[in-house]
């Protein structure tokens, strides 16, 4: 019962901090101060991680707190193979679904970026430099602001009482619903998608499926919170740089469901193999 109570407290903190800042941001974004709305929008995003740290401090002894820090910032916990998977899988898949979206919408692929790079390797050098320069900034909106809570605190409490799949889907649904106020903040990406539209529902489905993949990577990397932070960044970063069509959203959501199913299947096979 203590675990459920702690999870409930975490959710009250996470939603209270975020929504408490985002609701005024909604009003401000539609009235006179878009600048202040952006500030509240950004700070509100840290609700889950702030809640996670508060709950770790309140519920864990010194050993538990040190373990939390090691899992959040311990680079050696993640093997080279997992670093490769985490940092490469989503940029490659996003390029694939974007090109597939172009093929469906326009009847042709748009490989201009790849063609430019083939003719002028300097393009790749510039792109790589840009990625390295901006990457540290991309850790904050989403990865660091959320994962110390979602995967750093909430996931373990769900896994203690639920199956792999149930814990993942429950957390995915909570994670998706936490974003709801953002669909009303003017000029945000979510506002452009629109509340109640097909893109809105695709987002909810995609995030819930994404949660299964998060759980799989988290468990396979010995409960590394850092793995979740990096996976979140690897998803957000290319999404913020590459224009995504409506068709690409559809394909991306379908692909996320496939990845979630593969992750669940892998976990089940390993679980059955480990049983006597």
Steps between C-alpha positions, in 0.01 A plus 500: 500500500790735568612463138157599369484794739843618390402470134183700563705768676745510210217550250348779707837678507571440130160614375470773761830664408457467124133579464527771765740683268352397166145613571611864551719457190187413300329821611809715440567351156155609386512846656789742542823328602625220277850545645388416853291214364813347344683526833216327686477242220870415537512493882179297519665226300724423800204386712563122466873519577443741788235267637730201460782666692262617773364149546845336495612745770187435707475122464856370454784470748852615412577174321188534287581861419854410394362219283265749334792731418709212365216382279440853371859594423697174487628469143656158556164345578417509128704277270636613162240297313218673686651844445499421129139387503376792710673773301450364148164322486269803496694729264509216245135407548387862485680549169332184372145600601547857375613374160212252495265787579639701209458197274134466595422874488701597189559171324878546527779484753674819613858399553642847438690503828662164432574596140663825612710310749610252231613782273646714776628313809544837671123495553539198727781668692288811557201290602708296743642819653151646536374184666788498750458870575126484565481156664567622859212746470266225379550312826287748693155528335372146550790266582633657821179681584291180500699178525625541858133458586330278243768233477710609800220461754158402364598202284658299781190544715278377217727205416492393864126426472433461130628299206749648256227584249242628749752727673616636165149569369381660823800730514465572128139605544591722797792649307277576201225662708757713684560681168134603455529870603770551237241456226351832611820706524501718190789452254615176662556191284206335674274799434584473130399134506167591662303349787278209397644475147643186342848627589389535862383138519809378315713679758321330791537158337862564403604609849329201660681264263822695551470432872531125435827559315620722785430227755682243289813715463486600868480139618758372252750765615475404867245771589707780352314830520769643273394257227148647516638855490709424191219308328265793558759739355566274200126509425442872555811633327441388140127562539576866573725533192314310227158609364252218560190463280167363619569178312834467679318532834281206401793286389705601805221400737459166327873441515506588871232239564708243313811588703299477822372155400854382419629634833220328691563175314872515577430562868255211516746260337776600740268475800387150404860395430608613848227301674605159641 
